Amino acid sequence: MAMKPLNNQCPLCKGSIKPGKTTFTVDLGFSVILGRNVPANVCDLCGADWIEDAIAEQLEQRVESAKSNYQTVAISQWLCT
């Protein structure tokens, strides 16, 4: 994730930003956490992605849960609630 897009135009390549999905990964050294099909805004030209704050908060909760459970690998499919 880089700069936040303005006016639905990618600040990196000037492509169009559209709703889509991304893969979110965290490498904690002792653990790898992977979230698949996470809702995001994605550039249709370069593929850069931006995750909304509310989704990022949920991802942080999942990371903290995996850390507290001492999971070495955690893979989750994003499910809309």
PDB file of N, CA, C and O in Angstrom:
ATOM      1  N   MET A   1       0.837  -1.175   0.000  1.00  0.00           N
ATOM      2  CA  MET A   1       0.000   0.000   0.000  1.00  0.00           C
ATOM      3  C   MET A   1       0.880   1.235   0.000  1.00  0.00           C
ATOM      4  O   MET A   1       1.841   1.338   0.763  1.00  0.00           O
ATOM      5  N   ALA A   2       0.538   2.152  -0.856  1.00  0.00           N
ATOM      6  CA  ALA A   2       1.297   3.386  -0.946  1.00  0.00           C
ATOM      7  C   ALA A   2       0.403   4.549  -0.553  1.00  0.00           C
ATOM      8  O   ALA A   2      -0.360   4.459   0.409  1.00  0.00           O
ATOM      9  N   MET A   3       0.497   5.619  -1.283  1.00  0.00           N
ATOM     10  CA  MET A   3      -0.322   6.792  -1.022  1.00  0.00           C
ATOM     11  C   MET A   3      -1.793   6.478  -1.254  1.00  0.00           C
ATOM     12  O   MET A   3      -2.138   5.583  -2.026  1.00  0.00           O
ATOM     13  N   LYS A   4      -2.649   7.225  -0.577  1.00  0.00           N
ATOM     14  CA  LYS A   4      -4.084   7.018  -0.749  1.00  0.00           C
ATOM     15  C   LYS A   4      -4.536   7.633  -2.075  1.00  0.00           C
ATOM     16  O   LYS A   4      -4.156   8.761  -2.388  1.00  0.00           O
ATOM     17  N   PRO A   5      -5.348   6.901  -2.863  1.00  0.00           N
ATOM     18  CA  PRO A   5      -5.782   7.417  -4.157  1.00  0.00           C
ATOM     19  C   PRO A   5      -6.747   8.591  -3.999  1.00  0.00           C
ATOM     20  O   PRO A   5      -7.542   8.634  -3.060  1.00  0.00           O
ATOM     21  N   LEU A   6      -6.667   9.532  -4.920  1.00  0.00           N
ATOM     22  CA  LEU A   6      -7.572  10.669  -4.948  1.00  0.00           C
ATOM     23  C   LEU A   6      -8.390  10.622  -6.234  1.00  0.00           C
ATOM     24  O   LEU A   6      -7.864  10.308  -7.302  1.00  0.00           O
ATOM     25  N   ASN A   7      -9.667  10.932  -6.126  1.00  0.00           N
ATOM     26  CA  ASN A   7     -10.536  11.005  -7.304  1.00  0.00           C
ATOM     27  C   ASN A   7     -10.518   9.727  -8.142  1.00  0.00           C
ATOM     28  O   ASN A   7     -10.600   9.793  -9.369  1.00  0.00           O
ATOM     29  N   ASN A   8     -10.413   8.585  -7.502  1.00  0.00           N
ATOM     30  CA  ASN A   8     -10.403   7.297  -8.186  1.00  0.00           C
ATOM     31  C   ASN A   8      -9.300   7.175  -9.223  1.00  0.00           C
ATOM     32  O   ASN A   8      -9.430   6.415 -10.183  1.00  0.00           O
ATOM     33  N   GLN A   9      -8.221   7.912  -9.040  1.00  0.00           N
ATOM     34  CA  GLN A   9      -7.075   7.818  -9.938  1.00  0.00           C
ATOM     35  C   GLN A   9      -5.866   7.376  -9.125  1.00  0.00           C
ATOM     36  O   GLN A   9      -5.578   7.941  -8.070  1.00  0.00           O
ATOM     37  N   CYS A  10      -5.170   6.377  -9.614  1.00  0.00           N
ATOM     38  CA  CYS A  10      -4.004   5.841  -8.927  1.00  0.00           C
ATOM     39  C   CYS A  10      -2.902   6.910  -8.872  1.00  0.00           C
ATOM     40  O   CYS A  10      -2.538   7.473  -9.904  1.00  0.00           O
ATOM     41  N   PRO A  11      -2.371   7.190  -7.674  1.00  0.00           N
ATOM     42  CA  PRO A  11      -1.302   8.181  -7.572  1.00  0.00           C
ATOM     43  C   PRO A  11       0.038   7.662  -8.098  1.00  0.00           C
ATOM     44  O   PRO A  11       0.983   8.432  -8.270  1.00  0.00           O
ATOM     45  N   LEU A  12       0.116   6.364  -8.350  1.00  0.00           N
ATOM     46  CA  LEU A  12       1.354   5.772  -8.835  1.00  0.00           C
ATOM     47  C   LEU A  12       1.457   5.782 -10.353  1.00  0.00           C
ATOM     48  O   LEU A  12       2.512   6.089 -10.908  1.00  0.00           O
ATOM     49  N   CYS A  13       0.341   5.438 -11.034  1.00  0.00           N
ATOM     50  CA  CYS A  13       0.410   5.300 -12.499  1.00  0.00           C
ATOM     51  C   CYS A  13      -0.713   6.022 -13.233  1.00  0.00           C
ATOM     52  O   CYS A  13      -0.743   6.037 -14.463  1.00  0.00           O
ATOM     53  N   LYS A  14      -1.644   6.623 -12.479  1.00  0.00           N
ATOM     54  CA  LYS A  14      -2.790   7.352 -13.040  1.00  0.00           C
ATOM     55  C   LYS A  14      -3.860   6.437 -13.627  1.00  0.00           C
ATOM     56  O   LYS A  14      -4.734   6.900 -14.360  1.00  0.00           O
ATOM     57  N   GLY A  15      -3.801   5.127 -13.310  1.00  0.00           N
ATOM     58  CA  GLY A  15      -4.855   4.212 -13.723  1.00  0.00           C
ATOM     59  C   GLY A  15      -6.120   4.457 -12.918  1.00  0.00           C
ATOM     60  O   GLY A  15      -6.143   5.328 -12.048  1.00  0.00           O
ATOM     61  N   SER A  16      -7.169   3.701 -13.199  1.00  0.00           N
ATOM     62  CA  SER A  16      -8.453   3.843 -12.506  1.00  0.00           C
ATOM     63  C   SER A  16      -8.508   2.937 -11.286  1.00  0.00           C
ATOM     64  O   SER A  16      -8.108   1.775 -11.349  1.00  0.00           O
ATOM     65  N   ILE A  17      -9.004   3.474 -10.176  1.00  0.00           N
ATOM     66  CA  ILE A  17      -9.179   2.711  -8.945  1.00  0.00           C
ATOM     67  C   ILE A  17     -10.600   2.164  -8.919  1.00  0.00           C
ATOM     68  O   ILE A  17     -11.568   2.906  -9.090  1.00  0.00           O
ATOM     69  N   LYS A  18     -10.711   0.856  -8.703  1.00  0.00           N
ATOM     70  CA  LYS A  18     -12.019   0.212  -8.682  1.00  0.00           C
ATOM     71  C   LYS A  18     -12.084  -0.759  -7.509  1.00  0.00           C
ATOM     72  O   LYS A  18     -11.050  -1.254  -7.062  1.00  0.00           O
ATOM     73  N   PRO A  19     -13.294  -1.039  -6.999  1.00  0.00           N
ATOM     74  CA  PRO A  19     -13.424  -2.032  -5.930  1.00  0.00           C
ATOM     75  C   PRO A  19     -12.945  -3.397  -6.422  1.00  0.00           C
ATOM     76  O   PRO A  19     -13.198  -3.783  -7.563  1.00  0.00           O
ATOM     77  N   GLY A  20     -12.260  -4.107  -5.556  1.00  0.00           N
ATOM     78  CA  GLY A  20     -11.760  -5.430  -5.903  1.00  0.00           C
ATOM     79  C   GLY A  20     -11.345  -6.193  -4.667  1.00  0.00           C
ATOM     80  O   GLY A  20     -11.860  -5.952  -3.575  1.00  0.00           O
ATOM     81  N   LYS A  21     -10.425  -7.103  -4.834  1.00  0.00           N
ATOM     82  CA  LYS A  21      -9.938  -7.955  -3.740  1.00  0.00           C
ATOM     83  C   LYS A  21      -8.419  -7.977  -3.783  1.00  0.00           C
ATOM     84  O   LYS A  21      -7.810  -7.778  -4.834  1.00  0.00           O
ATOM     85  N   THR A  22      -7.818  -8.221  -2.626  1.00  0.00           N
ATOM     86  CA  THR A  22      -6.369  -8.335  -2.540  1.00  0.00           C
ATOM     87  C   THR A  22      -6.007  -9.447  -1.562  1.00  0.00           C
ATOM     88  O   THR A  22      -6.866  -9.980  -0.859  1.00  0.00           O
ATOM     89  N   THR A  23      -4.743  -9.779  -1.530  1.00  0.00           N
ATOM     90  CA  THR A  23      -4.214 -10.719  -0.547  1.00  0.00           C
ATOM     91  C   THR A  23      -3.374  -9.929   0.435  1.00  0.00           C
ATOM     92  O   THR A  23      -2.521  -9.136   0.035  1.00  0.00           O
ATOM     93  N   PHE A  24      -3.612 -10.143   1.719  1.00  0.00           N
ATOM     94  CA  PHE A  24      -2.929  -9.430   2.791  1.00  0.00           C
ATOM     95  C   PHE A  24      -1.998 -10.406   3.501  1.00  0.00           C
ATOM     96  O   PHE A  24      -2.433 -11.466   3.950  1.00  0.00           O
ATOM     97  N   THR A  25      -0.726 -10.055   3.602  1.00  0.00           N
ATOM     98  CA  THR A  25       0.223 -10.934   4.282  1.00  0.00           C
ATOM     99  C   THR A  25       0.992 -10.173   5.353  1.00  0.00           C
ATOM    100  O   THR A  25       1.286  -8.986   5.213  1.00  0.00           O
ATOM    101  N   VAL A  26       1.309 -10.891   6.424  1.00  0.00           N
ATOM    102  CA  VAL A  26       2.131 -10.363   7.505  1.00  0.00           C
ATOM    103  C   VAL A  26       3.149 -11.436   7.852  1.00  0.00           C
ATOM    104  O   VAL A  26       2.785 -12.584   8.104  1.00  0.00           O
ATOM    105  N   ASP A  27       4.427 -11.065   7.864  1.00  0.00           N
ATOM    106  CA  ASP A  27       5.497 -11.968   8.286  1.00  0.00           C
ATOM    107  C   ASP A  27       6.011 -11.464   9.623  1.00  0.00           C
ATOM    108  O   ASP A  27       6.666 -10.423   9.689  1.00  0.00           O
ATOM    109  N   LEU A  28       5.716 -12.197  10.687  1.00  0.00           N
ATOM    110  CA  LEU A  28       6.111 -11.800  12.034  1.00  0.00           C
ATOM    111  C   LEU A  28       7.450 -12.399  12.446  1.00  0.00           C
ATOM    112  O   LEU A  28       7.874 -12.237  13.590  1.00  0.00           O
ATOM    113  N   GLY A  29       8.114 -13.083  11.534  1.00  0.00           N
ATOM    114  CA  GLY A  29       9.369 -13.743  11.863  1.00  0.00           C
ATOM    115  C   GLY A  29       9.131 -15.166  12.341  1.00  0.00           C
ATOM    116  O   GLY A  29       9.692 -16.113  11.790  1.00  0.00           O
ATOM    117  N   PHE A  30       8.305 -15.316  13.359  1.00  0.00           N
ATOM    118  CA  PHE A  30       7.965 -16.642  13.881  1.00  0.00           C
ATOM    119  C   PHE A  30       6.656 -17.155  13.297  1.00  0.00           C
ATOM    120  O   PHE A  30       6.279 -18.302  13.534  1.00  0.00           O
ATOM    121  N   SER A  31       5.962 -16.315  12.536  1.00  0.00           N
ATOM    122  CA  SER A  31       4.637 -16.650  12.039  1.00  0.00           C
ATOM    123  C   SER A  31       4.370 -15.907  10.730  1.00  0.00           C
ATOM    124  O   SER A  31       4.877 -14.807  10.508  1.00  0.00           O
ATOM    125  N   VAL A  32       3.565 -16.530   9.871  1.00  0.00           N
ATOM    126  CA  VAL A  32       3.101 -15.891   8.641  1.00  0.00           C
ATOM    127  C   VAL A  32       1.581 -15.917   8.668  1.00  0.00           C
ATOM    128  O   VAL A  32       0.965 -16.956   8.906  1.00  0.00           O
ATOM    129  N   ILE A  33       0.989 -14.754   8.419  1.00  0.00           N
ATOM    130  CA  ILE A  33      -0.460 -14.635   8.416  1.00  0.00           C
ATOM    131  C   ILE A  33      -0.885 -14.178   7.032  1.00  0.00           C
ATOM    132  O   ILE A  33      -0.341 -13.213   6.496  1.00  0.00           O
ATOM    133  N   LEU A  34      -1.856 -14.870   6.455  1.00  0.00           N
ATOM    134  CA  LEU A  34      -2.297 -14.612   5.093  1.00  0.00           C
ATOM    135  C   LEU A  34      -3.811 -14.475   5.076  1.00  0.00           C
ATOM    136  O   LEU A  34      -4.530 -15.356   5.547  1.00  0.00           O
ATOM    137  N   GLY A  35      -4.285 -13.372   4.535  1.00  0.00           N
ATOM    138  CA  GLY A  35      -5.721 -13.176   4.344  1.00  0.00           C
ATOM    139  C   GLY A  35      -6.003 -13.122   2.851  1.00  0.00           C
ATOM    140  O   GLY A  35      -5.390 -12.338   2.126  1.00  0.00           O
ATOM    141  N   ARG A  36      -6.918 -13.943   2.399  1.00  0.00           N
ATOM    142  CA  ARG A  36      -7.228 -14.008   0.973  1.00  0.00           C
ATOM    143  C   ARG A  36      -8.556 -13.337   0.686  1.00  0.00           C
ATOM    144  O   ARG A  36      -9.455 -13.334   1.527  1.00  0.00           O
ATOM    145  N   ASN A  37      -8.677 -12.764  -0.510  1.00  0.00           N
ATOM    146  CA  ASN A  37      -9.912 -12.118  -0.985  1.00  0.00           C
ATOM    147  C   ASN A  37     -10.374 -10.990  -0.071  1.00  0.00           C
ATOM    148  O   ASN A  37     -11.568 -10.845   0.194  1.00  0.00           O
ATOM    149  N   VAL A  38      -9.427 -10.196   0.409  1.00  0.00           N
ATOM    150  CA  VAL A  38      -9.735  -9.058   1.275  1.00  0.00           C
ATOM    151  C   VAL A  38     -10.255  -7.911   0.395  1.00  0.00           C
ATOM    152  O   VAL A  38      -9.622  -7.569  -0.603  1.00  0.00           O
ATOM    153  N   PRO A  39     -11.395  -7.319   0.753  1.00  0.00           N
ATOM    154  CA  PRO A  39     -11.922  -6.202  -0.027  1.00  0.00           C
ATOM    155  C   PRO A  39     -10.924  -5.040  -0.038  1.00  0.00           C
ATOM    156  O   PRO A  39     -10.351  -4.691   0.995  1.00  0.00           O
ATOM    157  N   ALA A  40     -10.728  -4.454  -1.209  1.00  0.00           N
ATOM    158  CA  ALA A  40      -9.792  -3.343  -1.354  1.00  0.00           C
ATOM    159  C   ALA A  40     -10.162  -2.530  -2.581  1.00  0.00           C
ATOM    160  O   ALA A  40     -10.967  -2.955  -3.409  1.00  0.00           O
ATOM    161  N   ASN A  41      -9.568  -1.368  -2.682  1.00  0.00           N
ATOM    162  CA  ASN A  41      -9.641  -0.578  -3.906  1.00  0.00           C
ATOM    163  C   ASN A  41      -8.365  -0.884  -4.676  1.00  0.00           C
ATOM    164  O   ASN A  41      -7.264  -0.759  -4.139  1.00  0.00           O
ATOM    165  N   VAL A  42      -8.514  -1.285  -5.939  1.00  0.00           N
ATOM    166  CA  VAL A  42      -7.387  -1.789  -6.723  1.00  0.00           C
ATOM    167  C   VAL A  42      -7.264  -1.011  -8.031  1.00  0.00           C
ATOM    168  O   VAL A  42      -8.258  -0.749  -8.708  1.00  0.00           O
ATOM    169  N   CYS A  43      -6.028  -0.647  -8.373  1.00  0.00           N
ATOM    170  CA  CYS A  43      -5.770   0.020  -9.645  1.00  0.00           C
ATOM    171  C   CYS A  43      -5.884  -0.995 -10.774  1.00  0.00           C
ATOM    172  O   CYS A  43      -5.284  -2.068 -10.717  1.00  0.00           O
ATOM    173  N   ASP A  44      -6.658  -0.649 -11.798  1.00  0.00           N
ATOM    174  CA  ASP A  44      -6.838  -1.581 -12.918  1.00  0.00           C
ATOM    175  C   ASP A  44      -5.637  -1.595 -13.861  1.00  0.00           C
ATOM    176  O   ASP A  44      -5.586  -2.421 -14.773  1.00  0.00           O
ATOM    177  N   LEU A  45      -4.672  -0.701 -13.661  1.00  0.00           N
ATOM    178  CA  LEU A  45      -3.503  -0.656 -14.531  1.00  0.00           C
ATOM    179  C   LEU A  45      -2.274  -1.301 -13.877  1.00  0.00           C
ATOM    180  O   LEU A  45      -1.670  -2.204 -14.456  1.00  0.00           O
ATOM    181  N   CYS A  46      -1.903  -0.845 -12.678  1.00  0.00           N
ATOM    182  CA  CYS A  46      -0.677  -1.353 -12.042  1.00  0.00           C
ATOM    183  C   CYS A  46      -0.931  -2.365 -10.930  1.00  0.00           C
ATOM    184  O   CYS A  46       0.001  -3.034 -10.485  1.00  0.00           O
ATOM    185  N   GLY A  47      -2.190  -2.489 -10.470  1.00  0.00           N
ATOM    186  CA  GLY A  47      -2.518  -3.479  -9.445  1.00  0.00           C
ATOM    187  C   GLY A  47      -2.277  -3.020  -8.017  1.00  0.00           C
ATOM    188  O   GLY A  47      -2.477  -3.798  -7.085  1.00  0.00           O
ATOM    189  N   ALA A  48      -1.849  -1.768  -7.818  1.00  0.00           N
ATOM    190  CA  ALA A  48      -1.681  -1.259  -6.452  1.00  0.00           C
ATOM    191  C   ALA A  48      -3.016  -1.336  -5.728  1.00  0.00           C
ATOM    192  O   ALA A  48      -4.070  -1.188  -6.345  1.00  0.00           O
ATOM    193  N   ASP A  49      -2.974  -1.568  -4.420  1.00  0.00           N
ATOM    194  CA  ASP A  49      -4.226  -1.718  -3.684  1.00  0.00           C
ATOM    195  C   ASP A  49      -4.226  -0.901  -2.407  1.00  0.00           C
ATOM    196  O   ASP A  49      -3.177  -0.602  -1.837  1.00  0.00           O
ATOM    197  N   TRP A  50      -5.438  -0.544  -1.966  1.00  0.00           N
ATOM    198  CA  TRP A  50      -5.657   0.223  -0.755  1.00  0.00           C
ATOM    199  C   TRP A  50      -6.792  -0.428   0.014  1.00  0.00           C
ATOM    200  O   TRP A  50      -7.852  -0.708  -0.546  1.00  0.00           O
ATOM    201  N   ILE A  51      -6.566  -0.668   1.296  1.00  0.00           N
ATOM    202  CA  ILE A  51      -7.557  -1.294   2.163  1.00  0.00           C
ATOM    203  C   ILE A  51      -8.189  -0.204   3.024  1.00  0.00           C
ATOM    204  O   ILE A  51      -7.484   0.603   3.631  1.00  0.00           O
ATOM    205  N   GLU A  52      -9.509  -0.183   3.074  1.00  0.00           N
ATOM    206  CA  GLU A  52     -10.231   0.803   3.879  1.00  0.00           C
ATOM    207  C   GLU A  52      -9.908   0.599   5.360  1.00  0.00           C
ATOM    208  O   GLU A  52      -9.565  -0.505   5.784  1.00  0.00           O
ATOM    209  N   ASP A  53     -10.023   1.679   6.142  1.00  0.00           N
ATOM    210  CA  ASP A  53      -9.682   1.640   7.563  1.00  0.00           C
ATOM    211  C   ASP A  53     -10.454   0.581   8.346  1.00  0.00           C
ATOM    212  O   ASP A  53      -9.872  -0.111   9.181  1.00  0.00           O
ATOM    213  N   ALA A  54     -11.748   0.445   8.092  1.00  0.00           N
ATOM    214  CA  ALA A  54     -12.559  -0.531   8.826  1.00  0.00           C
ATOM    215  C   ALA A  54     -12.082  -1.961   8.559  1.00  0.00           C
ATOM    216  O   ALA A  54     -12.050  -2.787   9.472  1.00  0.00           O
ATOM    217  N   ILE A  55     -11.715  -2.250   7.316  1.00  0.00           N
ATOM    218  CA  ILE A  55     -11.199  -3.578   6.969  1.00  0.00           C
ATOM    219  C   ILE A  55      -9.826  -3.780   7.614  1.00  0.00           C
ATOM    220  O   ILE A  55      -9.528  -4.863   8.116  1.00  0.00           O
ATOM    221  N   ALA A  56      -8.991  -2.735   7.599  1.00  0.00           N
ATOM    222  CA  ALA A  56      -7.660  -2.816   8.205  1.00  0.00           C
ATOM    223  C   ALA A  56      -7.755  -3.116   9.700  1.00  0.00           C
ATOM    224  O   ALA A  56      -6.944  -3.874  10.231  1.00  0.00           O
ATOM    225  N   GLU A  57      -8.732  -2.531  10.376  1.00  0.00           N
ATOM    226  CA  GLU A  57      -8.926  -2.808  11.805  1.00  0.00           C
ATOM    227  C   GLU A  57      -9.270  -4.278  12.031  1.00  0.00           C
ATOM    228  O   GLU A  57      -8.768  -4.898  12.969  1.00  0.00           O
ATOM    229  N   GLN A  58     -10.116  -4.830  11.181  1.00  0.00           N
ATOM    230  CA  GLN A  58     -10.462  -6.249  11.302  1.00  0.00           C
ATOM    231  C   GLN A  58      -9.247  -7.128  11.043  1.00  0.00           C
ATOM    232  O   GLN A  58      -9.058  -8.144  11.713  1.00  0.00           O
ATOM    233  N   LEU A  59      -8.417  -6.738  10.067  1.00  0.00           N
ATOM    234  CA  LEU A  59      -7.195  -7.490   9.793  1.00  0.00           C
ATOM    235  C   LEU A  59      -6.264  -7.460  10.996  1.00  0.00           C
ATOM    236  O   LEU A  59      -5.667  -8.479  11.343  1.00  0.00           O
ATOM    237  N   GLU A  60      -6.133  -6.297  11.638  1.00  0.00           N
ATOM    238  CA  GLU A  60      -5.294  -6.178  12.823  1.00  0.00           C
ATOM    239  C   GLU A  60      -5.776  -7.108  13.932  1.00  0.00           C
ATOM    240  O   GLU A  60      -4.964  -7.720  14.626  1.00  0.00           O
ATOM    241  N   GLN A  61      -7.095  -7.216  14.101  1.00  0.00           N
ATOM    242  CA  GLN A  61      -7.651  -8.122  15.102  1.00  0.00           C
ATOM    243  C   GLN A  61      -7.297  -9.571  14.781  1.00  0.00           C
ATOM    244  O   GLN A  61      -6.977 -10.345  15.682  1.00  0.00           O
ATOM    245  N   ARG A  62      -7.352  -9.938  13.513  1.00  0.00           N
ATOM    246  CA  ARG A  62      -7.004 -11.310  13.118  1.00  0.00           C
ATOM    247  C   ARG A  62      -5.526 -11.593  13.351  1.00  0.00           C
ATOM    248  O   ARG A  62      -5.158 -12.694  13.760  1.00  0.00           O
ATOM    249  N   VAL A  63      -4.677 -10.600  13.091  1.00  0.00           N
ATOM    250  CA  VAL A  63      -3.240 -10.760  13.337  1.00  0.00           C
ATOM    251  C   VAL A  63      -2.994 -10.943  14.826  1.00  0.00           C
ATOM    252  O   VAL A  63      -2.244 -11.834  15.224  1.00  0.00           O
ATOM    253  N   GLU A  64      -3.615 -10.113  15.650  1.00  0.00           N
ATOM    254  CA  GLU A  64      -3.440 -10.220  17.101  1.00  0.00           C
ATOM    255  C   GLU A  64      -3.926 -11.575  17.622  1.00  0.00           C
ATOM    256  O   GLU A  64      -3.301 -12.165  18.504  1.00  0.00           O
ATOM    257  N   SER A  65      -5.026 -12.060  17.081  1.00  0.00           N
ATOM    258  CA  SER A  65      -5.554 -13.364  17.478  1.00  0.00           C
ATOM    259  C   SER A  65      -4.570 -14.476  17.132  1.00  0.00           C
ATOM    260  O   SER A  65      -4.317 -15.360  17.950  1.00  0.00           O
ATOM    261  N   ALA A  66      -4.016 -14.432  15.923  1.00  0.00           N
ATOM    262  CA  ALA A  66      -3.046 -15.450  15.509  1.00  0.00           C
ATOM    263  C   ALA A  66      -1.799 -15.388  16.389  1.00  0.00           C
ATOM    264  O   ALA A  66      -1.245 -16.426  16.751  1.00  0.00           O
ATOM    265  N   LYS A  67      -1.356 -14.177  16.736  1.00  0.00           N
ATOM    266  CA  LYS A  67      -0.182 -14.021  17.602  1.00  0.00           C
ATOM    267  C   LYS A  67      -0.453 -14.592  18.988  1.00  0.00           C
ATOM    268  O   LYS A  67       0.385 -15.300  19.546  1.00  0.00           O
ATOM    269  N   SER A  68      -1.621 -14.285  19.544  1.00  0.00           N
ATOM    270  CA  SER A  68      -1.917 -14.745  20.902  1.00  0.00           C
ATOM    271  C   SER A  68      -2.127 -16.253  20.971  1.00  0.00           C
ATOM    272  O   SER A  68      -1.980 -16.858  22.033  1.00  0.00           O
ATOM    273  N   ASN A  69      -2.472 -16.858  19.835  1.00  0.00           N
ATOM    274  CA  ASN A  69      -2.650 -18.314  19.783  1.00  0.00           C
ATOM    275  C   ASN A  69      -1.383 -19.035  19.328  1.00  0.00           C
ATOM    276  O   ASN A  69      -1.389 -20.251  19.137  1.00  0.00           O
ATOM    277  N   TYR A  70      -0.297 -18.280  19.154  1.00  0.00           N
ATOM    278  CA  TYR A  70       1.004 -18.817  18.748  1.00  0.00           C
ATOM    279  C   TYR A  70       0.925 -19.642  17.468  1.00  0.00           C
ATOM    280  O   TYR A  70       1.579 -20.677  17.348  1.00  0.00           O
ATOM    281  N   GLN A  71       0.120 -19.178  16.512  1.00  0.00           N
ATOM    282  CA  GLN A  71       0.030 -19.870  15.236  1.00  0.00           C
ATOM    283  C   GLN A  71       1.266 -19.557  14.403  1.00  0.00           C
ATOM    284  O   GLN A  71       1.674 -18.400  14.302  1.00  0.00           O
ATOM    285  N   THR A  72       1.859 -20.583  13.809  1.00  0.00           N
ATOM    286  CA  THR A  72       3.021 -20.351  12.959  1.00  0.00           C
ATOM    287  C   THR A  72       2.597 -19.997  11.543  1.00  0.00           C
ATOM    288  O   THR A  72       3.296 -19.264  10.843  1.00  0.00           O
ATOM    289  N   VAL A  73       1.453 -20.517  11.124  1.00  0.00           N
ATOM    290  CA  VAL A  73       0.876 -20.154   9.826  1.00  0.00           C
ATOM    291  C   VAL A  73      -0.623 -19.992  10.039  1.00  0.00           C
ATOM    292  O   VAL A  73      -1.281 -20.878  10.584  1.00  0.00           O
ATOM    293  N   ALA A  74      -1.153 -18.859   9.606  1.00  0.00           N
ATOM    294  CA  ALA A  74      -2.589 -18.616   9.699  1.00  0.00           C
ATOM    295  C   ALA A  74      -3.061 -18.144   8.337  1.00  0.00           C
ATOM    296  O   ALA A  74      -2.600 -17.122   7.829  1.00  0.00           O
ATOM    297  N   ILE A  75      -3.985 -18.896   7.748  1.00  0.00           N
ATOM    298  CA  ILE A  75      -4.554 -18.548   6.450  1.00  0.00           C
ATOM    299  C   ILE A  75      -6.053 -18.422   6.605  1.00  0.00           C
ATOM    300  O   ILE A  75      -6.710 -19.344   7.089  1.00  0.00           O
ATOM    301  N   SER A  76      -6.599 -17.289   6.199  1.00  0.00           N
ATOM    302  CA  SER A  76      -8.039 -17.142   6.305  1.00  0.00           C
ATOM    303  C   SER A  76      -8.605 -16.584   5.008  1.00  0.00           C
ATOM    304  O   SER A  76      -7.981 -15.762   4.338  1.00  0.00           O
ATOM    305  N   GLN A  77      -9.777 -17.043   4.679  1.00  0.00           N
ATOM    306  CA  GLN A  77     -10.536 -16.555   3.536  1.00  0.00           C
ATOM    307  C   GLN A  77     -11.440 -15.448   4.065  1.00  0.00           C
ATOM    308  O   GLN A  77     -12.151 -15.667   5.046  1.00  0.00           O
ATOM    309  N   TRP A  78     -11.437 -14.283   3.456  1.00  0.00           N
ATOM    310  CA  TRP A  78     -12.258 -13.190   3.935  1.00  0.00           C
ATOM    311  C   TRP A  78     -13.714 -13.532   3.682  1.00  0.00           C
ATOM    312  O   TRP A  78     -14.102 -13.844   2.556  1.00  0.00           O
ATOM    313  N   LEU A  79     -14.509 -13.474   4.724  1.00  0.00           N
ATOM    314  CA  LEU A  79     -15.937 -13.747   4.606  1.00  0.00           C
ATOM    315  C   LEU A  79     -16.688 -12.498   5.012  1.00  0.00           C
ATOM    316  O   LEU A  79     -16.438 -11.944   6.082  1.00  0.00           O
ATOM    317  N   CYS A  80     -17.591 -12.055   4.183  1.00  0.00           N
ATOM    318  CA  CYS A  80     -18.387 -10.877   4.502  1.00  0.00           C
ATOM    319  C   CYS A  80     -19.330 -11.204   5.653  1.00  0.00           C
ATOM    320  O   CYS A  80     -19.937 -12.274   5.695  1.00  0.00           O
ATOM    321  N   THR A  81     -19.439 -10.262   6.583  1.00  0.00           N
ATOM    322  CA  THR A  81     -20.320 -10.487   7.725  1.00  0.00           C
ATOM    323  C   THR A  81     -21.483  -9.536   7.708  1.00  0.00           C
ATOM    324  O   THR A  81     -22.331  -9.582   8.599  1.00  0.00           O
TER     325      THR A  81
END
